[in-house]
Amino acid sequence: MTVHFDAQARRDFLKSLAAIGAGAGVPLWALAQSNWPTKPVTMVVPFPAGGGTDAFARPMSAQFAKLTGKQLVIDNRGGAGGTLGAGVAAKSTPDGYTLFMGAVHHTIAPSMYPKLDYDLERDLVPLIQVASVPQVLVVNPRKVPVADFKAFVEMVKKNPGRLNYGSAGGGTSHHLAGELFKLQTQTFITHIPYRGAGPALQDLIAGNVDVMFDGLGSSAAHIKGGRIKALMVSGSKRNAAFPDVPCSAELGLPDYTVSTWYGVWAPKGTPAEAQARAIEEIRRSCQTDEAKAVWANQGAEFPNLTTTQFEAFIKKELNKWAQVVKASGAKLD
């Protein structure tokens, strides 16, 4: 049986519901999560459009809309290595309608920034990891006309400080991947921070910077198009999407293991039921045939971790990057 309310009855019902919630110390929005989402959901992406986070957030958003009938609106909030957007998300109303798509950068930031206006573990709740891609060393072929990785290292050693590399900002994985490379190859390349991977990548393509240590997801299309040249992918194996690009282990850098991964968090206090529904719908969105094709084209994997596994992974990454920052002496530019 369907019960229909007229306008006054609906207002009376909502007042009663609010009174119940107030008496229990529960906000009204926390009482109505069973049908989540009932309206568009905002996804704060803490980098400008065109970067690696966007490369996964926007296809995921399209699949989310198809599956749920509600928009997942991407809100790009770039700046300060992704920490400005993280702060915005952490301070959002925890009603289930603001989510945050962060990345590996956010496990580096606590070791790089002396003072953040949010705490990753205290103010945000990890929900699901959505993609993982290896880091790739790419160059502008006009500015750095080398045939392979060995020739690149020789060029850098002969010209210390002459070449520069762009990053998504100080304290991002792009920055730390560059510092780790310098540490392990005993070379020096000048760091140039940007407000996101998108602007840095565009300047690499334009020839305004020489080198970039980028997530393969955002560089993939430009590598295939010949606008930039890939010299190495991080890790112990070659990437299936780029089988001709050697991996760091076979190039004599077995400890150079840097991956760019992306995940979704919710503001602390978001109702448990909304969290569970968000995890379910995002997982489904990442496992459609359309999403799988996008992930494969960018050399990415969907890790398919449980929330508990994702939380443990974050703790491990926080510790790992704290050690890299200390060993490399990396500083904000």
N, C-alpha and C positions, 0 to 999 in steps of 0.2 A: 504494500500500500504506500502510495506517495502522498506526503502531507505538504500542502501548499500554504505559505505564509503570505499575508498581505504586508504592505510596507510597515505598518505600525506593529504588527505581530513580530516581524523580523527584528525591528529595533528593540522590542521588549525582550525577545529571546537573547539578542546579543548583550543587552544590559545584564540579564540574569547570568549569562555565561561569564561576563566580565566580573560580576560580583563573586561568583564561585571561585574564579581564578585569583581575585584579590584576597579572598579569605584564606586561600591556600598558599598565598605568596607566589603565585604563578602568573606571569604576564598572559594576556589574552592570546597573543600569537603562538604561545607554547601549547595551547590547548587544541589547536587545529592543524595538526601535521599529518593526519592519516592519509590525506589526499594529495600530499606534496608531489609535484608543484602545482599550485592552483593559479599561479601568475608567473611572469617572467622572472628568471633568476639572474642575478648579476655575478659575473666572474671577473674579479679584479686580476688583471695581468700586469705585473709590475715592471714592464718594459714597453718601449714604443712598438708600434705595429711593424711587422716585417722581420722580427727576430725569431729565435728558435722556439720561444714559448708560444708565440703566435702560430708557428708552423704546426703545432699540435692542438692548441686551444680552439682555433677556428674550425678545423674539420670536426673536432669533437663536438663543438657547439652545434654544427649543422646536423649531426646525427642525433644529438640530444633533442633538438626541436622536432625531428621526424618521429622519434620514438615516444616522446611525452606530449607533444602538441603545444609545448610552452617553450619560449625562447630562452636561450642561455646567452645573455648579452655580455660581450667582451668589453671590459672597461680598462683600457690601457693607461696605466699610471707609472710612467717611467721616471728614473732618477735615482742617484745614490746607490748604484749597483743593485737595484731591485728592492732596496730597503724602504723607500718612500711608499711604494705600493703596498708592501707588507704591513707597514704601520697603518695605512688607511683601512686595510682589511681587518686588522686586529681590533680596530676601534669601531667597526661596524656593528649595527644591531644584530645580535645573534638569533635571528628569527628563521634561519634556514634559507633566506633569499639573498644572501651574499656569501659567495665562496671565494677562495683565493687559489690561483694556480702559481705556485712557487717552483723553485728549481734547486739544483745543487748549490747555486749561489747563496741560498739562504742558510745553508749549513756552514758556509765559509764566513759570512758576515760577522757573526759574534766574535771571531778571532781577529777581524780586521778593523772593525769600527769600535772605537773606545766607548761610545755611548749610543745605544739604539733606543728609540721611543717605544719599542715593543720587545717582548721576549718570545722567541719562536716556540719554546716548549710550554711556556706559561699561558700565552695569550691566543694561541692557535692550536686547533686539534687536527692531527693528520688523518686523512680519510683514505686516499688511494693514490698509488703511484701509477702514472698513465703512460710514461714512455721513458726509454733509456737509449741513448745513442753514444757511440764513442766520440771522443774529441778528435778533430782532424787538423793537421797542419796544412794551411793553404797559403798560397802566395799569388800576387799579381804577376802573371807571366811576362808582362812588359817591363815591370820594375825589377823583377827578380828572375832573369832568364836562365834558370838552371834546369838541368835534365832530370835530376833526382835528389833524394835526401842527402846523399853523401856530398854532392856538389854544393848543396845549400849550406851545410855545416862548414865546409871549407871556405865558402864565401863570407860567412858570418865571422869566422875566426880571423880572416885576413882583414876584415873591416869592422872591428869592434865598435858598437854604438852607432854605426852609420845606418843600419836598417832599423825600422821601427815596426812595432806590432800594435794593432788596435784591439780593444777589448770592449765588452759591454759595460765596463765601469770598474773602478777600483774595488777589489774584493770579490769579483765574480770568478767563475771557473775559468773564463777566458784569460783573465789576469794571472791566476795561480797556475794555470797550465803553462803559460809563458815563463813564469818564474821557475817552475819545476824543470822545464826544458833547459833554461839557462844554467840551472844548478847542475843538472846531470850531464850536460855537454860542455860545461865550462866555457860558455860563450856569453856575449852581452848584446842584447837588442833593446832598444828604447821603447818603453811602454807608453801608449797613448790611450787614455780612457775615454769612452764615449758614454752617452746616456742610454745605451742599449745595443744589443748585437746588430739590430737592423741598420742603424746609422753607421756603425763601424764597418759592416759588410759592404754597404754602399760606397763608403770611402775606399775600401780595399779594391772594389771593382773599378772605381774611378781612377785609382792610382795615387790617391792621397796618403795611403799607408801601404806598406810593403807586404806585411805578413799578418796572419791572424790564426789563433788557436781557437777554432770554432767548434760548436756542436755540429755533427754531420747533418742533422736535420735541416738547419737553415742554410748550409752551404751546398747541399746535394744538387739542387737544380742548377746552380751557377757552375759547379764542377762539370756537370753533364753538358752545360752550354758552352764550355770553354772559356768562360769569363775569368775564372780563377783556376789554379792548378793545385791538386792535392798531392802532397809529398809523403804523408804518413798518417795512418790512423792509430789511435792509442789502443794498447791491449796486446793480448797474446795470440790473436788470430785476425785474419783479414776480414773485412766486412763483405757480406754476400752481395750488397748492392754495388760495391766497388772492388771487385776481386783483383784488379791490377794495382791497387794501392797497397804497398807493404805496411805491415803492422810494426809497432815500436819494438816488440820483442825480437823480431828477426833483423832489426836494424841496430841491435846492440844496446837497446834501452829496455831491459826486461822489467824494470821497476817504474816505467812511465805508464801508469794505468790511470787514465783520467776519462771519466764518462760524464756526459751531460744528461741529467735525468730531470724529469718534471713530475710534479705531484699536486694533488688538491688538498687544501686544508679548509676548515671552517672556523669562524670565530669561537673562542671558548664560551661555553654556555649555550651553543646551538642545541636545540632539543635532540635527544638521542634518536627519535624516530625519523626526524628530518635528515640526520647524518646517515642513518641506515639506508634511507630512500635515495639520497644523493650518491652514495657509494654504488648502490645497485644500478641506478640509471647511467652513471658515468662509466661503470664497467661495461654495461650493454652497449653504450655509445662507442666505446673503444674496440669492441669486438664485432662490429658489423663488417660485412665484406668491403664496404667503401672505406672504412677507417683502416682496416688491415692493409688495403692497397696503398693508402697514403703512408702508413708507417713503414711498409716494406720499401717504398720508393725513396724514403729518406734514411734507409739503413737503420731503422729503429725497431726496438722490441717493446711489446707490452708486457711488463714484468709479472702481472697477475698475482701480486702479493696480497695476503690478507692485511687488514688494518694493523694487526699486532706486529706482523712482519715488517710492514712499512715503518711503523714507529721505531722498531729496533734498528732498522736500516738507517734512519735519520740520526739516531744516537751514535751509531758507528761512524757516519759521515762527519758529524760534528767533531768527534775525536780525531779522525784522520786529518781533516783540514787544519785543525789547530796545530798538529805536528808539522804539517807542510809549511804553514805560515811561519812557525818558529824556526824551522831549519833553513828556509830560504831567505828569511829576513825581509819578506815582502811588506811593503808599506803602501798606504794610500798616496796617490800622486796629487 
